[in-house]
């Protein structure tokens, strides 16, 4: 792994130290560093990814509710066994300096477990449940191997996550917008920006003139010095190329 560019790191430190509110947009790269298996990018042809995209749909659950329930139960147990890395704890510790608003695509709950107090989970959580028919919140019987039924309407219980073909909940969209409004800088961590909502937040941040720092082994945003900047996404103010578990503790020391 290459060393972090010192000039980029100094600039990023000045940005976060001057910001009275920091918006963190995190993606699957943070989870992957903890050993959690993630959905791959489009174009990857892994067997796990193909199975995931068949199971993580309303149609997949309707067709094979027990199979989907068991698959998500394994994912939840994997998330519970994982430990937040140093990047998560660095973000949580920064709340002693300034408000930190986390908007995450991840469903594993690691940000909250590390101590972050303001977390918007765009795609829901493996640790919450609802019924498939009426979205009644379910709290009992969700640790069992057999897919439970809702005590109110009798429909199957499912994880309260956003599946392929479903929309991000309005409450999460509103929470993300409020976080952006309160922020003075943006920290983009471990996301390829394949999904739309984080990209929309970044474009809104750019329109407000907020500085954007990207932390990623394979950066997704155009570099500041690029001669041709794509109109699809705004350029980063600075890029720190590397894993979050290494970069964030140095940035937020």
Secondary structure, DSSP 8 states (H G I E B T S, - for coil): -----HHHHHHHHHHHHH-SEEEEEE-HHHHHTTT------TT---HHHHHHHHHSBHHHHHH-HHHHHHHHHHHHHHHHH----HHHHHHHHHTTTSEEEEEES--S-HHHHHT-S-EEETTEEEEEEEETTT--EE-SSTTSSS--B-TTT--BEEEEE--BT----HHHHHHHHHHHHH-SEEEEES----SHHHHHHHHHHHHTT-EEEEE-TT--S--TT-SS--SSS---SEEE-S-HHHHHHHHT-
